[in-house]
Amino acid sequence: MKTLIFNGSPRKNGDTVAMIRALRESLPGEVKVIDAYRANIRPCVDCRRCWTQVGCVIDDEMQQIYRDIAEADCIVIASPVYFSCLTGPLLSLMSRLQVLYTARRFHRVRLIEKAKVGAILLAGGGDGSPARAEDTAQGLLRCMRATHMETVVTHKTDTLPAAEDAELLAAVRELGEKLAAAHE
Ligand SMILES: Cc1cc2nc3c(=O)[nH]c(=O)nc-3n(C[C@H](O)[C@H](O)[C@H](O)COP(=O)(O)O)c2cc1C
């Protein structure tokens, strides 16, 4: 089982990373984490070359990620909630998924053959609602042909950091087991 996790947090030991660590404890197989704040990936600039040719012309680390997405059995989007959205760098990276849409729309080509399971992990301090962030993450999972299985969310990290939230971490570990079972 190959799992690709997109991490939208800038914090190396933050709440999102605590949830990702818990997930990794129960996820079998290969796990690759893409760190949106540290990856060398440019945003989509809507140059529209993908309207006339299949694929993205920007030659950077995203080319490998397209291959990783195609091969993955499971995709997880993990992010802090910023102003009720996913974080900017995560959305910037994800903007490069537009090429998956244009391949289908203009070339009738499906770049992602393998269907996958998907999940979402969200961390919010307790202010703006995570609902919109979840909605966006669900759309991104669909774009990568991942069927959303479950979202685990904490909305109280201002008072209870994810790393100290036993109930949350148990729910995340359980999610890992469900994703593994769905793959079998
Ligand atoms: C710029 C910014 C915007 C934020 N907006 C929200 C928000 O809308 N809702 C919320 O619940 N928390 C919000 N937070 C709090 C973070 O989501 C929260 O601290 C989260 O646990 C951080 O996760 P991390 O440690 O994985 O980076 C915001 C934090 C920052 C820095």
The ligand as a Gaussian input file, in Angstrom:
#p B3LYP/6-31G(d) Opt

LIG

0 1
 C       -2.606000      32.814000       9.781000
 C       -3.390000      31.911000      10.696000
 C       -4.761000      31.775000      10.498000
 C       -5.493000      30.924000      11.325000
 N       -6.846000      30.785000      11.111000
 C       -7.552000      29.913000      11.870000
 C       -8.947000      29.695000      11.633000
 O       -9.557000      30.264000      10.734000
 N       -9.589000      28.805000      12.426000
 C       -8.974000      28.143000      13.440000
 O       -9.618000      27.360000      14.134000
 N       -7.646000      28.319000      13.695000
 C       -6.924000      29.178000      12.919000
 N       -5.567000      29.327000      13.124000
 C       -4.909000      28.509000      14.167000
 C       -4.226000      27.266000      13.584000
 O       -5.081000      26.596000      12.690000
 C       -3.870000      26.313000      14.716000
 O       -2.946000      26.911000      15.603000
 C       -3.311000      24.991000      14.214000
 O       -3.404000      24.031000      15.235000
 C       -1.875000      25.090000      13.752000
 O       -1.504000      23.854000      13.202000
 P        0.028000      23.425000      12.996000
 O        0.665000      23.437000      14.345000
 O       -0.045000      22.092000      12.397000
 O        0.639000      24.419000      12.051000
 C       -4.835000      30.197000      12.350000
 C       -3.452000      30.352000      12.542000
 C       -2.726000      31.187000      11.725000
 C       -1.231000      31.320000      11.937000

